[in-house]
Amino acid sequence: MSKDPDWAGRVQRLEAEVAGLRRAMSSRAVIEQAKGVLAERLGCPPDEAFDHLSTLSQRSNVRLADLAASIVSSMVPTPAKSLAQVTGLTIAGGTLYQEAAAKAAAVRDLPGLAEAVRCGADRASFMQVDGDASVRELASAGSGPSGEGAAAEAITQGRGVFHPGGTQTRAAAFPIRLDDRVVGAVTFTWAGGGDFDDAERRFRAALGQLAQRIAIRVWSTHTDPIAAALEATFTPGLLLKPVRDPDGTVTDFVIADTSHQVPDMSGLSRVEQIGRRLLDTYPHLRDSGVFDAYAEVLRTGVSWDRPAQAETVFLDGAPTRILVSRRAIQHGDAVLASWRRHDEELRRDRQLDRMEQLGRFGWADWDLADRFTFWSDGLFQVFGRDPARGTESLVKLAGLAVPADRESVTAAVGQILANEHVTVEFHIRTEDGIRPIRLVADPVADDDGTVIRVLGIAQDLTESRRAADRMSRVQAQLADQRFQLAAQRELATALRQVLYPGSVCEVETKSARVVGRYAAPDADVPFRGDFCDSTLVADGHILFAIGDSFGSGARAGEVVARLLYPARALGSAGMSPATILTILNNDLHRDESPPLASLVVGRFCPVRGSITWSQGGHLPPVRLRADASAMLERPAGPALGLLPDAAFGEERFTVEQDDMIVWMTDGMVYERSKPNSDPWRDLRRKLVTARSAGGLDAILDLCEASSGDEACILTVTATAPAAPDAPCGFPGCCD
């Protein structure tokens, strides 16, 4: 084994780099799949597909990995409808399940799996059953109570359980099995009580099965019985299992588990260390004799206890001397090792060095009585001086200044020697150019008033001067931005006045009533481009549209104008909704960088009492019937501007008398302050309650309640039964 300390440092730096790459690859796999999907659909190279993906992530304010998982899950061969039929999930639940499955496939540990399957719960946890039948948490994601009671019940009964929680915590738990034995559970918890409806029970049960499948390959790295003892310690500790050669000689150890106090010296996280070789993670242990001591403990069973001793370890890739005591005991065919650092003084010195680097300062001690001078490492850096040249005496300090400042430095030194506290600024010349320096010096005198010692701090003012210049430029930019903000307010007001002369659009015939409402925020919020429209066309048919531009400001206003009025004109000319979306999508792709938008175009037929509609990237509608609600399946169709030559499906369904169909934009559904929440269940409940309490007006008022962001709602209500015997003259409607 090499004694070269640089070798061990290189190993540790490479280990840290590989660990970073592994963290990136956990989400990179999903991103690569999304690149492949877009490359195939767009007919472009993978690099260009990645550029499209990055642009869409920035425009939609969605993390790149989450957007990639959504694209992969939405374009797998099994559509959401088929998944819903197989699992019993709703269409929305099937989509969320596919996204969770795509994320879960890339995880390497239980914390990552908990985050992947959380799906709107306040917290997801993995619990292990211990020998005394108690449960303890192995990993979790999110915040809130862990649901230990539900986990214990699921483990005991060997099946999923649901705790409504009354007014307290809701919880759902499902057992985890390894080799036909229940070893733990996955739990989902929410703050506050409430019952689980059938759809949510099926959705959580499906997530429990997904967690079971993935947990099989990562569970064993978290579940050695000694883990509980490690978690209870206040010092770093490792459970080490031997690696032997064919002769039975211990050549290394595998880190089977760790305490929560690591990383301490390796720089790798707890999850990253588990499963690694000891000498790969801590290469200095071989040359320090620690590895041999661990092997001896395993061979003899005799505990090893070493008092504090200096060791050279690598921190941030650099060799560092620390004082550390170590202890090791045998645990079956393994070694339980712990250590404690005693290098507080060394740690303080290192912190001071770091502070000097961050503050760009250093300190000096000129001992005039003993004629000894000490400069800190930071002071050498401030003066741009090689430590090999040594320090400079106080009386010769003026020689370091540029000629124009030497007289002022000489005068300052004279004041210091006269026992005066001095602050002086001057310039020095370094390899990087002229550097401004501030020196603060405090003399120490004996009883006779003679200065025998001088303590000084010098600071490199280069960055502070640059910061002052930047601040001046920022202040000028802020003044310009204030003018731009005022112009933006005027633009938003003008766009709303031009595009939305009224907040309500309404068309009513003998057969149906279509009403839409636009909720605008105050003038300080940029124009975002939510819109809705309805108009009466041939033979009593009603054409309607609702959509949302994925942008803001003038660009959003342009997109609304390119979609709203052409959709009305094309629909009035008799074109089908799918054809309209195809034409509008092709029009957006005439731009070099196509804008993105969602859009629904539909037509109500009074003869059939039905709606024929298409959509591109828009939210599904909700059907209100009596005191119940249901989300309707969407025809296929990506967001407009996302894919050239995209295909848009078309669906037709019958609207029973007194049914109300509700479409809305995401400004009404999602709260920007809660990007990871699942609002559909609460929104559907609000819609049913509002209709029962106040009818259509109460439904429309829900849109007003969301006016902190732009929002639109559009409702279609059948007010009379269909008239199938009446003639229908609209082209292609009743063929």
Rosetta blueprint (number, residue, H / E / L):
1 M L
2 S L
3 K L
4 D L
5 P H
6 D H
7 W H
8 A H
9 G H
10 R H
11 V H
12 Q H
13 R H
14 L H
15 E H
16 A H
17 E H
18 V H
19 A H
20 G H
21 L H
22 R H
23 R H
24 A H
25 M H
26 S H
27 S H
28 R H
29 A H
30 V H
31 I H
32 E H
33 Q H
34 A H
35 K H
36 G H
37 V H
38 L H
39 A H
40 E H
41 R H
42 L H
43 G L
44 C L
45 P L
46 P H
47 D H
48 E H
49 A H
50 F H
51 D H
52 H H
53 L H
54 S H
55 T H
56 L H
57 S H
58 Q H
59 R H
60 S H
61 N L
62 V L
63 R L
64 L H
65 A H
66 D H
67 L H
68 A H
69 A H
70 S H
71 I H
72 V H
73 S H
74 S H
75 M L
76 V L
77 P L
78 T L
79 P L
80 A H
81 K H
82 S H
83 L H
84 A H
85 Q H
86 V H
87 T H
88 G L
89 L L
90 T L
91 I H
92 A H
93 G H
94 G H
95 T H
96 L H
97 Y H
98 Q H
99 E H
100 A H
101 A H
102 A H
103 K H
104 A H
105 A L
106 A L
107 V L
108 R L
109 D L
110 L H
111 P H
112 G H
113 L H
114 A H
115 E H
116 A H
117 V H
118 R H
119 C L
120 G L
121 A L
122 D L
123 R E
124 A E
125 S E
126 F E
127 M E
128 Q E
129 V E
130 D L
131 G L
132 D L
133 A L
134 S L
135 V E
136 R E
137 E E
138 L E
139 A E
140 S E
141 A E
142 G E
143 S L
144 G L
145 P L
146 S L
147 G L
148 E H
149 G H
150 A H
151 A H
152 A H
153 E H
154 A H
155 I H
156 T H
157 Q H
158 G L
159 R L
160 G L
161 V E
162 F E
163 H E
164 P L
165 G L
166 G L
167 T L
168 Q L
169 T L
170 R E
171 A E
172 A E
173 A E
174 F E
175 P E
176 I E
177 R E
178 L E
179 D L
180 D L
181 R E
182 V E
183 V E
184 G E
185 A E
186 V E
187 T E
188 F E
189 T E
190 W E
191 A L
192 G L
193 G L
194 G L
195 D L
196 F L
197 D L
198 D H
199 A H
200 E H
201 R H
202 R H
203 F H
204 R H
205 A H
206 A H
207 L H
208 G H
209 Q H
210 L H
211 A H
212 Q H
213 R H
214 I H
215 A H
216 I L
217 R L
218 V L
219 W H
220 S H
221 T H
222 H H
223 T L
224 D L
225 P L
226 I L
227 A H
228 A H
229 A H
230 L H
231 E H
232 A H
233 T L
234 F L
235 T L
236 P L
237 G E
238 L E
239 L E
240 L E
241 K E
242 P E
243 V E
244 R E
245 D L
246 P L
247 D L
248 G L
249 T L
250 V E
251 T E
252 D E
253 F E
254 V E
255 I E
256 A E
257 D E
258 T E
259 S L
260 H L
261 Q L
262 V L
263 P L
264 D L
265 M L
266 S L
267 G L
268 L L
269 S L
270 R H
271 V H
272 E H
273 Q H
274 I L
275 G L
276 R L
277 R E
278 L H
279 L H
280 D H
281 T H
282 Y L
283 P L
284 H H
285 L H
286 R H
287 D H
288 S L
289 G L
290 V H
291 F H
292 D H
293 A H
294 Y H
295 A H
296 E H
297 V H
298 L H
299 R H
300 T H
301 G L
302 V L
303 S L
304 W E
305 D E
306 R E
307 P E
308 A E
309 Q E
310 A E
311 E E
312 T E
313 V E
314 F E
315 L E
316 D L
317 G L
318 A E
319 P E
320 T E
321 R E
322 I E
323 L E
324 V E
325 S E
326 R E
327 R E
328 A E
329 I E
330 Q E
331 H L
332 G L
333 D L
334 A L
335 V E
336 L E
337 A E
338 S E
339 W E
340 R E
341 R E
342 H L
343 D L
344 E H
345 E H
346 L H
347 R H
348 R H
349 D H
350 R H
351 Q H
352 L H
353 D H
354 R H
355 M H
356 E H
357 Q H
358 L H
359 G H
360 R L
361 F E
362 G E
363 W E
364 A E
365 D E
366 W E
367 D E
368 L L
369 A L
370 D L
371 R L
372 F E
373 T E
374 F E
375 W E
376 S L
377 D H
378 G H
379 L H
380 F H
381 Q H
382 V H
383 F L
384 G L
385 R L
386 D L
387 P H
388 A H
389 R H
390 G L
391 T L
392 E L
393 S L
394 L H
395 V H
396 K H
397 L H
398 A H
399 G H
400 L H
401 A E
402 V L
403 P H
404 A H
405 D H
406 R H
407 E H
408 S H
409 V H
410 T H
411 A H
412 A H
413 V H
414 G H
415 Q H
416 I H
417 L H
418 A L
419 N L
420 E L
421 H L
422 V E
423 T E
424 V E
425 E E
426 F E
427 H E
428 I E
429 R E
430 T E
431 E L
432 D L
433 G E
434 I E
435 R E
436 P E
437 I E
438 R E
439 L E
440 V E
441 A E
442 D E
443 P E
444 V E
445 A E
446 D L
447 D L
448 D L
449 G L
450 T L
451 V E
452 I E
453 R E
454 V E
455 L E
456 G E
457 I E
458 A E
459 Q E
460 D E
461 L L
462 T H
463 E H
464 S H
465 R H
466 R H
467 A H
468 A H
469 D H
470 R H
471 M H
472 S H
473 R H
474 V H
475 Q H
476 A H
477 Q H
478 L H
479 A H
480 D H
481 Q H
482 R H
483 F H
484 Q H
485 L H
486 A H
487 A H
488 Q H
489 R H
490 E H
491 L H
492 A H
493 T H
494 A H
495 L H
496 R H
497 Q H
498 V H
499 L H
500 Y L
501 P L
502 G L
503 S L
504 V E
505 C E
506 E E
507 V E
508 E E
509 T L
510 K L
511 S L
512 A E
513 R E
514 V E
515 V E
516 G E
517 R E
518 Y E
519 A E
520 A L
521 P L
522 D L
523 A L
524 D L
525 V L
526 P L
527 F L
528 R L
529 G L
530 D E
531 F E
532 C E
533 D E
534 S E
535 T E
536 L E
537 V L
538 A H
539 D H
540 G H
541 H L
542 I E
543 L E
544 F E
545 A E
546 I E
547 G E
548 D E
549 S E
550 F L
551 G L
552 S L
553 G H
554 A H
555 R H
556 A H
557 G H
558 E H
559 V H
560 V H
561 A H
562 R H
563 L H
564 L H
565 Y H
566 P H
567 A H
568 R H
569 A H
570 L H
571 G H
572 S H
573 A L
574 G L
575 M L
576 S L
577 P H
578 A H
579 T H
580 I H
581 L H
582 T H
583 I H
584 L H
585 N H
586 N H
587 D H
588 L H
589 H L
590 R L
591 D L
592 E L
593 S L
594 P L
595 P L
596 L L
597 A E
598 S E
599 L E
600 V E
601 V E
602 G E
603 R E
604 F E
605 C E
606 P L
607 V L
608 R L
609 G L
610 S E
611 I E
612 T E
613 W E
614 S E
615 Q E
616 G E
617 G L
618 H L
619 L L
620 P L
621 P L
622 V E
623 R E
624 L E
625 R E
626 A L
627 D L
628 A E
629 S E
630 A E
631 M E
632 L L
633 E L
634 R L
635 P L
636 A L
637 G L
638 P L
639 A L
640 L E
641 G L
642 L L
643 L L
644 P L
645 D L
646 A L
647 A L
648 F L
649 G L
650 E L
651 E E
652 R E
653 F E
654 T E
655 V L
656 E L
657 Q L
658 D L
659 D L
660 M E
661 I E
662 V E
663 W E
664 M E
665 T L
666 D H
667 G H
668 M H
669 V H
670 Y L
671 E L
672 R L
673 S L
674 K L
675 P L
676 N L
677 S L
678 D L
679 P L
680 W H
681 R H
682 D H
683 L H
684 R H
685 R H
686 K H
687 L H
688 V H
689 T H
690 A H
691 R H
692 S H
693 A H
694 G H
695 G H
696 L H
697 D H
698 A H
699 I H
700 L H
701 D H
702 L H
703 C H
704 E H
705 A L
706 S L
707 S L
708 G L
709 D L
710 E L
711 A E
712 C E
713 I E
714 L E
715 T E
716 V E
717 T E
718 A E
719 T L
720 A L
721 P L
722 A L
723 A L
724 P L
725 D L
726 A L
727 P L
728 C L
729 G L
730 F L
731 P L
732 G L
733 C L
734 C L
735 D L
